[in-house]
């Protein structure tokens, strides 16, 4: 009974896709069982189903946001763990869809291999980041030092083992299926794992670089929904019939404003603006530093145009707030494309939601589809505009080179400095 | 489970009905049959039901055909393969002679051709040749990814060249941002190009393109990085793979008896093992000859004054003859107590072993792929051999292995990249780094603390 119910819902959703008439043309509709917790069900039992859905979504949204604040309070270590769990759950959701599409649940080895590849790629990425941030800790412990020195080789060997196992597991009648799942796994890894590691990189740069982008995307989601709910009229894109231009533009302006306010509040606190460092003595993460220029209040002249509107001549802002405008703009204008991509994906494979993890919202992937492009953008933004390479890291790399290479680099650097007049031609430094 | 089975049974029944409809429609135009249903059949049907792709046309040149017209078909094929192999190897030597720049161009053209071959297979499998935008988008993504990689790797080597030109400096400084912006444009174009009836197809082609890029483009850039390390790191691995192919074939031809793996019925254990030993010996001998010439051994550098690539240096320890004591086991066999070898020859042993033992898995992967999609060869580019991919399938794993091997065991981080990063720093940072480096070098005695500096 449940299956036919969900099929009807599916048909109703994709009414615009006329080919959904035959249930033959598509993956088996995943029965969306109602797993709203009992307590909510009782509390809302007397409301109509539309308002009930709205309330469930609203309560869950608040719950998720509260949860977000709690883990921020708990610190970087817990955040890293949460990012890791979200990544694994997203991977699991997408792979499960693949299994359902290709009926490949019974393929020999395949589940083991997918998880094995996930492990390999995570090992590789964590090794690269951990080595950088925990450098002194790694150098101290002998086994860690060896693992870090030959890290690439070990990761490659692990991956190769998986590759060879895949080749040996090819079974005659199922070649195509197995190749599909192989491709599916790799694309999923590319999307999910790389993004989660970029998020962790951003986190280490300073918790504000983690919190502001994610909050902007969430804010844009919520604001666009509200503006669409109250003022929505003109449809935005055929892929997602519920999105409207009013929601899009309203969401954009609210998110920019929200970003400015949030950055203003957060820039005042050291625990958010300082890069996360691992303290060897206390064996914990600390955020203690002299705030960078980015987080020191400065006077800005208001452009003449706005002066008449706002009434002030100058305003005190953190330079970071200017960057937050760029981040919010990206979150509102390009972030939604990640959402459209996920909508297209769901329509292509005839699923309503990625999974049922969150009542009223669907799976974890449904919540995080817009975040992906954001994480990469923030990382690229930081690398391009905020910081250059890390001098201490460069010195570390320098020390591992051969003497003749060191000399060559030293001489080139010296020539460059003399050229620019930074170093006097007299050997004085 | 039972619900799934019921659904599956119903689906299979409808499949049979659908098959007849499709056979009738296949004579007509593709557009009439509902693409979604066709695609779904493609997913569910077992491999044996999938219609074959039409056999490739015979593209042997006329000259060869006339010369070999008198032979039987089997020997004719053997001769064509042999002649083409020799032609390819000669072409290879010619390009080596012409230098690093030509080699880079060659690697780039092979990469583009491989990409084209694999994408064309994707089009055929999914009948998506007429998908709006898709061909442009695939080539656009290829361009983006190449731009990104070339900027990351090649720009390092041309550091001195780049320093002089302002516009290039801007491009280098914001390189990641520009590449990301280019990629995003492609991504957004993809999302905007999604057409109602073809969602699944378009997602498949999107994924197909990305996996292909992952395989072909990253490998070709690793090959170029190996090349810059020293041409010997480019030549020995590739030759080992080619040698393994040829000797495994010959051993299999003369002594082949026990089949190796069900995927490739023509491969035999005798060929595999014979190929392994021949490749190791070949690697040893070949490295011995190459290690003597500076041209092969030195890292490739770009000389800004002459605007050319030069390979001139003091050969590193790896390429200087050393005496090795022969282990007692082999002493009895060979009769020598010590032997003069280049240390590089020990590394060539590792490279040849990988080429013979793991390289073939790349070949099996490609065979499985061809069987899965019912194609005999990737394309018809080379008569008797198939497409470029057919020749290069074993090379892929090799290129990554050599790169990982070099970074792990031979040299530390890339000095050019380090230099590039140093030059981007703020002046104050540069000064402080300079002082730290100087004190370190003086301490180690590498730099004499003279007034001249």
Interface residues (C-beta under 8 A of the other chain):
Chain A: X3 X16 X17 X19 X22 X24 X25 X26 X28 X101 X102 X103 X149 X150 X152 X153 X156 X160 X163 X164 X166 X167 X168 X170 X172 X173 X174 X175 X176 X178 X179 X180 X183 X184 X186 X187 X190 X237 X238 X239 X334 X337 X340 X341 X344 X345 X347 X348 X349 X373 X376 X377 X380 X381 X383 X384 X385 X388 X389 X391 X394 X395 X397 X398 X399 X400 X401 X402 X403 X405 X406 X407 X408 X409 X410 X412 X413 X414 X416 X417 X420 X422 X423 X427 X429
Chain B: X3 X4 X7 X8 X10 X11 X14 X15 X18 X34 X36 X37 X40 X43 X44 X46 X47 X48 X50 X163 X173 X174 X176 X177 X180 X184 X187 X188 X190 X191 X192 X194 X196 X197 X199 X200 X202 X203 X207 X208 X210 X211 X214 X261 X262 X263 X358 X361 X364 X365 X368 X369 X371 X372 X373 X397 X400 X401 X404 X405 X407 X408 X409 X411 X412 X413 X415 X418 X419 X421 X422 X423 X424 X425 X426 X427 X429 X430 X431 X432 X433 X434 X435 X436 X437 X438 X440 X441 X444 X446 X447 X450 X451 X452 X453
